[in-house]
């Protein structure tokens, strides 16, 4: 098989896979009763950015898909079910939330700096929400609710979470004082890089290599 034909077939296969992922993400959002505006708020991106990846305009990396799933509070296993045409919230998918209803912000959320810092510190450690839930002794959904501003974060709770991740509470306070968080900067850079063509990517690569 000629090389150019093989490359075309590989590219086509990737495009088909990307389109399938994008359609499944849209269906997962709709099944979760989330509007594009709500998802955009959770991801800290524009509504148009959500529209673009749902239409398959963007090529989504595995890392970016996982970030979107985290924002929708959907596990990878649930997403695979959605891709196969099934629905969410089956009995097998449900987990008991350990924290009581008195801790919840009913029908509203408030993503505070504390929420963003806890999410950032988890991601810096390379922890998924499932891994974080195991370390903290919370249900996975509870970790998502905390990071998405649906559960109050007391000083004691924040201390417990960051120490479960292997930090000191002083690390949490130091991050709170920062104007911009490390993973927010990385996400912003990655979003810009993903929209560059190959020639511009090569320029960026050479530029970074010169430092």
N, C-alpha and C positions, 0 to 999 in steps of 0.2 A: 504494500500500500504506500503511495507517495506520502512524503512527510507532510506536505501542506494539507492533503486530504485528512490525514490522521489528526492534525492539529485542529482542523475545522470540526471534525467529529467530537473531539474532546471539548472544544469550546461550546459546541451545541449542547452536549450533555450537561455541562456546567450551567448553561443558561436555563435548561429545562429544570434542573435541580433547584436553581435559585428562584425561578418562577413558582415552583411548587412550595418552597419555603415561604415566599412572600404571601401567597394566597392563604397558606395555613396560618400565618401570623395574623392576617386580617380576620380570618374566621375565628381564631382563638380570642382575639380582642372583642369581637362581636358576641361570642359565647360568654365572655367575662362581663358583658354589659358595660364595657368601657367605651367612651367616645374617643375620637382621635385627639381631641383637645386634652382629655384626662391623661391619655397615654403620653402625649407630648410633654405634659407637665411632669409626669413621673420620670421621663427620660431626660428632662431639661433640654428639649429640642423644640423646634417650631412644628406647628401642625403640618406644614407643607413637607417637612422631612419625613413625617409619618406617612403621609399620602404617597410620597415617592417610593419608599421601600415596600409599601403594600401593593403598589402597581408594578413592582419589579424593575423600577428604574435603576436602583442601586444594587450592586453585587454585595450581598451580605456575607461577612465572614462568620465563622462559628462563634467567635467571641462576641460579635455584635448581636447575633441571634440570641445567645445566652443572656446578654444584657437586657434585651427586649422581653424575653420570657420572665426574667427576674422582676422587671417592672410590672408585668401583668400578674405576677405571683403564680406562675405556671411552671410545673416541673417538666424536665425533658421527656419523661415517660408520658405525661399528659399530652405534650405537644405531638409526640409520635402518634398518639391515638387520634388527635385532631387531623393529622395528615392522612390518616386512614379513613377519615369521614365520620369518626365517632364524636361524641360530645364530652364536655368536661363535667367535673363534680360527680363522678360515679361514687358509689359507696366505698369502693376500694381505694379511691384517690383521697378521701377525706382524712384529715388528721385532727386530733383533738388539740384545741388551743389551750395552753396551760394558764395563761393570764386571764383573769376574770373580766367580765363585761364592764365592770366599774372602771377598768383601766382604759377602755376604748373611747375614742372621740366619735361618738355615734353620728353617722351620716355626714361626716366632714373629715377633712384631714388638714394637717398643718405641717408642711415639711420645713422643719426648723434647721438651724445650723447644726444642732446636735444630731439630727437624723442624717444629714449629709456627711458629717464627720464619721459616724459609726459605719455608714456604708463604705466610705473611703478607706477606713482602717481595715475593714474586712477584705476589701478587694486588694489592697496592698499586700496582705498576707496570702493572697491567692485562694481564699476560701469561698466556696459556693455557699448559698443560703442553707443548703442541707447540712454541709459540714459545720457551719456556724451554729445551727440549731442543736447539733450533737454536742458541741463544745459548751454551749451555754445552758443546755438542759431545757430549751424552749422548743415548741413546735416550729417547724419550718415556716408555717404561715405567720407565726408571731414575729419572727425575724423580719419578714416582709412588711408586716403592719408597722413595726417600729421604724424601719427605714423609710416607709412611705407616709409617716406622720399620722398614723391612725391609732397609735398608743402613746400615752404620755411617757416621757423619759425622765425619770427622777435621777438624782445624783447617784443614788445607790444602784439603780438599774444600769446606768451608763458604766459605772465602776465595775460591776459584775461582768458586763459584756466585754469591755476592753481587756480586762484581766483574763477572761476566758480565751481571748484571741492571742494572749501572750504579751500584751502591752502593760505599761504602768498607767495609772490614772492621770499622771502628769503629762503623758503623751497625748491623751485625749484633750486635756486643757490647752496644751500647746497648739494642737490642730485647730481648736476652736478660735484661737487668736489669729490664725492665718487669714489673709484676705481672700486667697484662692487655694483650693485643695489640689493636691498632686494629681489624683485620678481625673479630676475635672479638666485639668490642663491637658492630660494625655488624651482624654476622649475628644476634646475639641480639636487637637492636632490630628488624631486618627480620622475624624470625620472629614477634615479638609483633604487629607492624603488620599482617602478612598475615592475622591472625585477627580484626582489627577490622572492624566493619560500616561502611557509608558515613558514618553520622552521627558515629561516633567518629573516623573518619579525618579528617573535616572539622575536628573540634575539635583534633586533633593538628597538622594543617596550620596552623591559625590560631595555635596556641600556638608552633610553631616560627618562624612568621613574625614573632612579637612580639620575638624575641631580637635 
